[in-house]
Amino acid sequence: MTRDGQGPRSDSPDLRRTQELFWDLIADPQGVRTGLAKLRASGEMDSVDLSFMIRGDDRLAPEDRLDIYASMYFYRLRDSLAEDFPKVAAVIGGAAFHNLITDYLLAHPSRHWSLRHLGASFAGFLANHDLSRSRPFLADLARLEWARIEMFDASDADVLTREEAAVAGPELHLALIPAATILSIQWNVAPIWRHLEHETSPDDGGGSNSAAVTGDTHEEFAAPAAVERPEEKKTPILVWRKGFAVYHRTLQPIESPCLEVVLRDGVVLPDLCEILMGGEKEPDAQAAMQTVAGLLGRWLEDGLVVKPGFVSS
């Protein structure tokens, strides 16, 4: 391209470099013109405008046309994250969520062709954000929402049935399905998640939990939801998928250590009894067996136990 902006030279950028320039400019957090100035200052561009790449007219210069695209690109990223973290968006309100996502994208710009991975660092970023000073539970709420997304995308598995478990007997080896995980959080955010889920009308598409663009020039943000501060208590939460639905529930103290062993190593039923009896001053083998039987029944009902011999793809 010529330095006087009169158009491309014979050595104008090829398609790959044009795409790179396009990306650098729309991803610049300060706008296309600032991004263009940075590229010129660094020597990566010679042209004083973008006419070599984008056609302008009497109403809009090439830079202004690209800036419209850049703005819509940001809104698409923001709205995608609002879909992934609707409960966080609801707690802080649309305006604060908009600003939070601006900060997040500056630190963690999109690097993957799929927006599915955009929120991978969100909970960790939120833990150190100013918003967490007044609401220190926000990061754990984000962790719960992200865990639900990851379990939805986890591999399928053949699930053990009650009949198959009965045939296998006490030497049955227990292992959890790939679409199951135990989330250890510092704040018990499950009641907040449940409250917000019930507050959302089933026919509103979850829009009350996200910052929605309602027009070309006017933006309307949802107000923060009224929620009670959760209990600061280390809480294990089981997150899993059954069919096409994702569930989560808080684990009770008697269930948590057993399920963690099943998740980590896999285990046979007698070993679970030993785990339970190991925490008792006067172990009762019969009571431990009854407890394990009850736990196993619930795990089978929830579709948590993978069929022995199943190999995840």
Buried (B, 14 or more C-beta within 10 A) or exposed (E): BEEEEEEBEEEBBEEEEBEEBBEBBBBBEEBBBEBBBBBBEEEEBBBBBBBBBBEBEEEBBBBBBBBEEBEEBBBEBBBBBBBBBBBBBBBBBBBBBBBBBEBBBEEBEBEEEEBEEBBBEBBBBBBEBEBBEEBBBBBBBBBBBBBBBBBEEBEEBEBBEEEBBEEBEEEBBBBBBBBBBBBEBBBBBBEBBEBBEEEBEEEEEBBBBBBBBEEEEEBEBBEBBEBEEBEEEEBBBBBBBBEEEBBBEBBEEEBBBBBBBBBEEBBEBBBBBEBBBEEEEEEEEEEBBEBBEEBBEEBBEBBBBBBBEBEEE
